Amino acid sequence: MPTAAAAGALCGAGWFASIEPAGDLTCPESGIGCALLVLFILIPALVVLWGLAGWGLLRLVRFGSAGRTAALGTAGAVLLVVLISFGLRFVRFPLPEWSGSLVVAFGTSCGYALASVVTGARGEGAVEGS
């Protein structure tokens, strides 16, 4: 479980840190077209990319059922990050500007940790077919 949580935190922080540079690269000016491109194409593509990175990290450390854990962890991470973000906004909890990456890293680490518990994956031994 700690291995999956660490992989999730790394991928979540990497995903959050890659949104702004990728948005600047694909869409240098602002506008509704750019916002829609970033929201509906770029952000989901980055989620898939960092989900694959999570699978690769788990596979690299010979984590059992890396594929299922990464897929379920990515889905759970997205859900947890959305819930945490809206929850913090709802209660109007004041956070510093730089705290976004911490919120995303926390949500993704919890998502991957929960996924490893649900799939019953272990960090030792041979990798199952993933």
Secondary structure, 3 states (H helix, E strand, C coil): CHHHHHHHHHHHHHHHHHHHHHHHHHCCCCCHHHHHHHHHHHHHHHHHHHHHHHHHHHHHCCCCCHHHHHHHHHHHHHHHHHHHHHHHHHCCCCCCHHHHHHHHHHHHHHHHHHHHHHHCCCCCCCCCCC
